[in-house]
Amino acid sequence: MEPRSREGTRRRILDAACRLFAEHGYDEVTMRMLGAAANANIALSPREETVSRLTQVFRACLS
């Protein structure tokens, strides 16, 4: 099995995020949903950090 690249993981997360935001809206998407959809292990973090990460990914989907 080939190891996953950092850029490949980033791309999977961004693709999954854009799909989830389009389907559910920003307020309904969680880091847990995003990790599952991207088949990525996203570590749990404090709520403030999680919101910041989701906001960054959401902005990336818009650009």
N, C-alpha and C positions, 0 to 999 in steps of 0.2 A: 504494500500500500504506500503510495507516494505521500510525503508530508505536505501539509497545506501551507501555502505561502501567506504571508501577512497581507499582501495586496489582494490575493484571492479571497481571503476571509473578509477583508474590508468591502470588497465588491459584492459578495453575497449578502452582507449585512445591509449595505445601501440598497441593493435591489429588493430585498425583503421589506425593508423599511418603507420604500416608496410604494410598494404594493399594499402593505398594511395601512399606511396613512390614507391612501386612496380609498380603501375598502371601509375603514373604521373611523377615520378622522384622527386628528392629533390627540385629542383628549382620551381616546379609548385604547391607544397602543401602549403596551408595557414593554419593559426590557425583557421580561420573560417570554412574551409573545415573539418579540424580535429575535431572540436567541433561538427559539424553537423553529421559527420560519427560515432562519438562515443556517440552521444546523451548526450553530456556533455556541461555544461555552462562554456566556457573558456573566462575569462574576457579579454577585449582589453587592451593591454599594449603598451608601446613605441616600435617602430620598432626594436631597438637594443635588447631589452629584448625578443621580439617575435622570432627573429632570433636565439638567444641563446637557447630558449626553444625548438624550432624546431630542432636545432642541437643536443641537448641532447636526444630528442626522437629518432631522426634518428640514433644516435650512439647506443641507446638501441636496436633498431631493428637489427642492425648489430651484436650484441653480442649474 
